Amino acid sequence: SAVISQKPSRDICQRGTSLTIQCQVDSQVTMMFWYRQQPGQSLTLIATANQGSEATYESGFVIDKFPISRPNLTFSTLTVSNMSPEDSSIYLCSVRQGADGGAFFGQGTRLTVV
Amino acid sequence: RKEVEQDPGPFNVPEGATVAFNCTYSNSASQSFFWYRQDCRKEPKLLMSVYSSGNEDGRFTAQLNRASQYISLLIRDSKLSDSATYLCVVNNQGGKLIFGQGTELSVKP
């Protein structure tokens, strides 16, 4: 399995600011995803990070709020923009090697917006 | 109806018990299936894939019934270290993984 480094591991941010989360993988991967896990909830897919093109967002998530970059096959960033307390959550980077395989996750970023 | 639904839990069992988790999915075109384990304040980790013929990994047995759109996970001889939340995960078209809400297991001495 790939080794995934995600940072920061946690942050406390003021409302109205933005935070960029980085995800670095130790090998090239075809598929990278960003998930959100709100307190006491399961994981919700935010978007698929596409290498060299715009991310594909799920219903309820938009690029202006969650811009994503993926400049190459080993790195991606997720920005949480204009934060509000409702954005307090754990954000997780995930990779898959193939369309039928399982996913592996970064350690997550625990975000608290005050 | 949620795409993936699990037993609500929590399950509180004594050490050595056998416990079974159930999961149903709504999309009949789903292609692959997994069980994940998530410890408190940690990321989910792949426990096992679920194959059509059923598969076993030590004390863990996973089964899939495509006709009923049903997946199960059986844990035999429960250990204290099995305490975690177990997530049923379904791979829909396009490679998206859909997560169930999770079932919490607490194994007591």
Interface residues (C-beta under 8 A of the other chain):
Chain A: S1 M31 F33 Q41 S42 L43 T44 L45 T48 L92 S94 R96 A99 D100 G101 G102 A103 F104 F105 G106 Q107 G108 R110
Chain B: Q31 S32 F34 Y36 R41 K42 E43 P44 K45 L46 S49 L87 V89 N91 G95 K96 L97 I98 F99 G100 Q101 G102
